[in-house]
Amino acid sequence: MSQESHNELLSPFIKKADDLISSLPDFSRRFFQSLRLQNMSERTVLQYAYDINKFLDYLKSSAGFKSVDFSSASPEDILDKLTIDDINE
């Protein structure tokens, strides 16, 4: 398979991942940049983006996070309020 064909197959995964990553907090984007620099599979990058997005959606519905603006949140904004119950849930 040529590199061009390989890139065409990955294109939908890259677009979906980029769309999800753009909705995540700025600090998480550095994590995804590092995954790509390590040549992590785009399917894996997409799955991590889904997982983190799902976790943040859960947190948004939790009492301690209803007023947190995740788009501009720092890691401390989240970690300082995160409880063991949030993680277990």
N, C-alpha and C positions, 0 to 999 in steps of 0.2 A: 504494500500500500504506500502510495506516495505521501509525502508530508502534506501536500495540498489536500488530498482526500482525507487524511487524518484530521486536519484542521476543520474541514467542512463537517465531519462527524461530531467534533467537539463543540462547534459553534453554538448550538442550542444550549448546551450545558454552561458554557461561558457566559452567554447572555442572561440566563436565569440566575446564575450565581452573582453576576455583577448587579442585577436588579435587586436581589435580596441584600447583598452586601451594602449597597448604597443606602438602604433603609436602616442599617445598623449604626450604633454609636461610632464616632470617629475612631476611638481607640481600638475597636475590633477590626477595623480595616487594615491596620498594621499586621494583625495576625494573619489575615488572608493574603496580604502581600508576601509575608514570609513563607506561607505554604506554597505559593506559586514560585517563589525563588528557589524552593527546594524541589521543584518539578513535581509537586503533588498532583495526582490525577484530578482533572476538572470535575469529575463525578464526585470525588471525595470532597473537594472544595464546596461544591453545591450542597452536599449532604450536611457538612458542618454549618453552612449558612442557614439551611433549613432548621437544624437543631438549635442553633443559637437564637434564631428568630422565634421559634416556638417557645423557648425558655423565657425570652423577654416578653412575649405575649402573655405568658402565664404570670410573670411578675407584674405586668401592667394591671392585671385583674386582682392582684393581692393588695390588701389594705395599705401596707407600708410603701407601696410604689405608685399609687394612683396619681400622685402629683409630680412624679419624676418625668422630666423631659429626656427620654432616652437618646434622642438624636444628638444632644449636646452634653450628655452625661459623661462624667469622668469615671474611671474604675472605682474610685472611692465613693462616689455617689451611690453606686450600686452595692459595693461590698460592705459599706458601713451599715446598710439597712438589711442586708441579706441574713436570713436566719437559717439554722439547720433544717427547720421545717420547710422552708422554701426550697431548699436543695433536695430534701427527701421527697417532697411532693412531685 
